[in-house]
Amino acid sequence: MAMDPAKRQAVGEVVRQHPGMSLAAVSPGIVLFLVLWAVTNFWLAVIVGVAAAGAGYYFLTRQK
């Protein structure tokens, strides 16, 4: 799956100009990772994090 170059450039510019907004966008994922790590174990949190990142990548790059 190839990402549209214009979209990739736009996302990169937003992250460079507004790093706080980018952190706020991913903070629920960070909190979920930390809660899973505290409640269960580190490896389950890593597996869920990798699955969530893969799903996010799929939904951002899929062809409509």
Sequence and secondary structure as in RCSB ss.txt:
>XXXX:A:sequence
MAMDPAKRQAVGEVVRQHPGMSLAAVSPGIVLFLVLWAVTNFWLAVIVGVAAAGAGYYFLTRQK
>XXXX:A:secstr
    HHHHHHHHHHHHH HHHHHHHHHHHHHHHHHHHHHS HHHHHHHHHHHHHHHHHHHH   
